[in-house]
Amino acid sequence: MIICQGLGKDFKHYQKTAGFVGSLKSFFHRSYERRAAVHNFDLEIQHGEMVGLLGPNGAGKTTLMKMFSGIIVPSHGKLQVLGHVPFEREHAFRKKIALVMGQKSQLWWDIPAMDSFLLLQKYYEIDNRDFKKRLGELSALLGVERQLQVHVRKLSLGERMKMELMACLLHRPDILFLDEPTIGLDVVAQRNIRDFIAQYQAQYKTTVILTSHYMADVEALCQRIVLVLGGTKRFDGPIREFSNILGREKFVSVTFSESITDPTSFWATFDPQWNESRTRVDLRVPEAELRSSAVAILQRFPVAEFTMEKLPIERVMNALLANPQLLKGAE
Amino acid sequence: MLREIRHYAGVYLRFMSTCFAAASTYRLHFVLLIIMDQLFYLSMLGSVDFLYNNVPKIGDWGRDQFMFFVAFSLAIDHLHMSFISESFWEFSYDIRTGKLDFILLRPLNTLFSVFARQIRPATLVNFVTPWGVLIYFGLRLGLDGWAWVAVFPLVILGLLLLTSIEILLSMLMFWTVESMGINFLRIQLQTISRWPDFIYQGFAKRFFTLVMPVLLIGSAPVYFLLDHSRWAGLFAMGGALLMSWLLIAFFWRLGLKAYESASS
């Protein structure tokens, strides 16, 4: 489905010092520098996979998406998507893919979404029967039947994102690129979008490539994670193995009946995250030490509640971003 | 081939419908655009009329010839404003904001998607003024049957040349990104093309006929309509069109390759 080898993209930009003199200087002389947004990237994605591209801002996730969808041309490397070279932009290729960008709208702002859908029907040559059927299915699944005739600018962010998803799925793409589809949405709207994507993917086996800052999106939807840091791939594997990068650890959450002001170094080895009143702490505890640590905590502190679960992916990400050297073992 | 034509025609009709839906959202804006265009036409025609109240001739032309020329230019301008002008502004906005990304994803020729999608319905209804004046002065000049048959195709030819030159210029936006300068340059070239070529002399005339051939847009067709022996300009227009499209085909590919989108 998607195969890339040694893929890279460089962007050229110039540095400008602030102020009038800086502007004057840069008007006549600019020192350009090249920055590799993506570097030497290898990836293979099979049909029907749901893959999460993870990484901080500026890691190169969106650049990858734009190369996969043929919007920008790679600076080097090989790339094939569905047997096509994306940046050659063959019409047949463009009919097989779709891209949702959480921060950019493809819908016409001053008209109801339905008018945009009718335009898309013509673009993708969808016959009337299929169009009506798909429109009905998608709007029912997303619960937006009554918003189809409302001007896009009047929709809430959540409703608009649902319309964006519909716009992308009307032509039944083989690959769906989702670039932060839940950004800015409230928790309920995020969950609705996630549920819809999961349901749609289960039904049509569409290949989905997802980037998101919300780990809940990735945890709920993706079986496989690709971690991108500084434009290079730092992890590629099943989501269950991702948390093992930090070693076999559990996430322990302890609530106390009173504030803990204990200055001892007991907690230091567990990467403690305290709440403001120091009545609750989240810990990362190695599985081997779990029993002894639990006993020690229960004996030494006024514990009101003690819970233990698999390490949340968000916590793993935070730890990796703070200490990228931890990834050396995973590469 | 027929299927392709039907596909593009279907999309274009939908563009028209979508643009009308968008335009009808803001009713006062719709009406103001009509008034603005009418004022523009009247000011152009009024300026020439005023000149002829004070001088009997400009170059070799009397009032009727000059007014016919201005009406011909306004007929081109009317179609340009109705069917293409908005797309140039939108194109620059799309490049700056990265909204061009979505256009690049559509399974159609990208040039078509970029430059055919914005239609201004408010301007469309203003056809009466330029065409009314054109027909009036055409009748006063006693145009023959061939001229009447040729007048609309020649307006289209003028529109095609103007648009081609503008598309060629607009491609610079792929590299400059900020495009206000290019759009203002386009507008100045349009202004230059709205006057007959004998207004200009020396280097300016040669430059705007041979290098940036905007003087051909109105002058070549009108010379032919008034005197059928002056057809050479039409061939020059054909040559300029061909050259423009060869350059467009080449630079459009380069431009798309250089396009870096915008951060999201």
Interface residues (C-beta under 8 A of the other chain):
Chain A: F11 T62 K66 S69 G70 I71 I72 V73 F87 R89 H91 A92 R94 K95 I97 A98 L99 M101 G102 Q103 K104 Q106 W108 D110 I111 P112 D115 S116 L118 L119 Q121 K122 Y123 Y124 E125 H151 D179 E180
Chain B: H7 G10 V11 L13 R14 F15 S17 T18 A21 A22 T25 Y26 T97 G98 K99 D101 F102 L104 L105 R106 P107 L108 T110 L256 K257 Y259 E260 S261 S263 S264
